[in-house]
Amino acid sequence: MTDSAPIIEVCDVSKLFRLQQQRGESTIKALVVDALRGHGKTRDFWALRDVSLAVQRGETVGIIGANGAGKSTLLSLISQTTQPTSGTIATRGKVSSLLELGAGFHPDLTGRENVFLYGAIMGLNRRQMEEKFDQIVAFAELAEWIDEPVKHYSSGMYVRLAFSVAVEVDPDILIIDEVLAVGDASFQRKCIARIDAFKKAGKTLLVVSHDLNTIHTISDQLILMDKGKIIAAGDPDAVVAEYQWLSRESASTAETKEWGTGEMKIKAAHFLDAEGNHAEELLRGQPLHIEIDYEAASRIEAPVFGFAIHTTSGILVYGNNTQIEEYDIPSVEGQGKVTLDFGAVELLAGAYLFSFSVHSQDHQTNYHRLDNAHPITVRSDRRYEGVCHMDVKWGLGS
Amino acid sequence: MLRLFKEIYAFRDLLWILVGRNLKIRYKRSALGFLWTFLNPVFMIIIYSIFLRILKTYDPSNPVYLQMIVVGIVVWQFLAMCVGDSLHAVVGNASLVKKTTFPRIILPLSTVLANLVNFLLTLPIVGLFLVIVRADCGNLLLLPLFILTQFALCLGVSLILSGMNLFFRDTEHLMNAVMLAWFFLTPIIYGFYMIPVSFQRLALLNPMCGIVTGYRAALIGTDLMAPRLVAVSLAMSWLILMLGVSLFQRWQVDFGDKL
């Protein structure tokens, strides 16, 4: 074993789940037939397919991907709580893992008892755990609760204790599955600071999270998974961009909706950058020019055009229309074009969906609406937090 | 086998914590708590001595009939408790099995050890009863042999059941019937000498048969009857332990997926 050998090595690993099909009817006959066959109808599902991965000592690797991509399965295989169907997994050193929100706590035991139980699983003896105990409780901020059974804990308290004990048992490899999402903001900051200290100590970290910002900040390397395969790995910026591209595509097929009376139609919307090129992806702060083609079968008096921007998770970021802007369009007929200019798109990095609409002035008649029809990806040169940029200035008071 | 011992030894702290937990959880929320370990056999002895007298079911020619039954029941309880707990030893610890790594054999081992502690604590009560009724003392030196053999049997059975219940949840319900049949097939509420001679050979294939007969010989000095057949019966216990270990080790790799 040399120093340059990877601390985690995953070779061509696949994992098959045999899912029990739901029975239509649960008759005694069906039960007997199933029992004779050994099991009911099953469906094979490959949660992982030929996954290979090497993590070096001291590296922090983040894993991102949509739900069901196989992230958690991969982590549980590396933690060796489940075995791969094929392929090999080798880890060097003590692995501490926080899988699916929590260390293996027993609900009937008190926080104190669970801390010692976890310590014993991690191979620490009672004296070693006693030395660490106060620190664990202090970090979890649970001094008053530590002698209560953990089943009375809130989910936040549970995760705090789990994180605290998993870090303090001094593992070589720490595996965290979507744990940071549960605690409150102040605890999350504490966790990140603790993770940084853990990284500085030269330890290895493997993290799964849907929080792109956090995972992007802490990871040296990101891995993007989709449908049981690794589809991108390496530089965090590049992998995050790839992921946003992927989720943009799936979002655009999933949520698009079109409706309205049809007296008037939005035929197309063209997104153009400053140079007049077609723009699907742009940098924060750049201008954007949108041309909306419409067609009105008959003459329409005083139509109102509008647009809205949503995040892929459905949060409305911004909406505006010609009526609010007091831009009156007396009437339209036949084919035509409406233009919409953004001086600067002040959205932060991520995928967004544009919706367009045209309706009557009193909002009683929707001529046509295209919801979430136009996806766009924004990149950002700085790591701001949130969805939009605001012009601010920092200064020192005199 | 040696590797397994080493693994268990490396996780001995975990084993003791789990044994302690199993003992603690049994009496959690009961006012008398640990005292029940002593009270249960006391009540049992009182109830049996009353009803055996009223129902006159016992063998009047045998003056030690009540003593035989008390020993038999206490010994049977050890196995019955192990079987009951083993069904949940793995299934009931899903969060540990799914989220942490340690030799899974620790789980059923800890439930059997906890029950062994319970059993050892009831022995003084039985001893007190035997002194009060002025029972003859048997060869007490043999007692450790039977305790160890029964421990092997209980562990073997627990390993098989704890794994089996995960893949085949009906095990739990099936065991009610199996345990009832096993109870009557074992000389607990009757003596080994009451089994027809032609069936005695067959009866001693039942490991509990040799164990109960052995305990009686050690505690109240009853006749071992056929020492060689008793030896066969004891050997069955150790065979079951080996079978249990090999099955459990083969099954345990899939535990994480089945939970």
Interface residues (C-beta under 8 A of the other chain):
Chain A: F17 S76 S79 Q80 T81 T82 Q83 V95 S97 L98 L99 E100 G102 A103 G104 F105 H106 D108 L109 E113 F116 L117 Y118 G119 A120 I121 G123 L124 N125 R126
Chain B: A10 F11 D13 L14 I17 L18 R21 I25 K28 N93 S95 L96 V97 K98 K99 T100 T101 F102 V253 D254 G256 D257
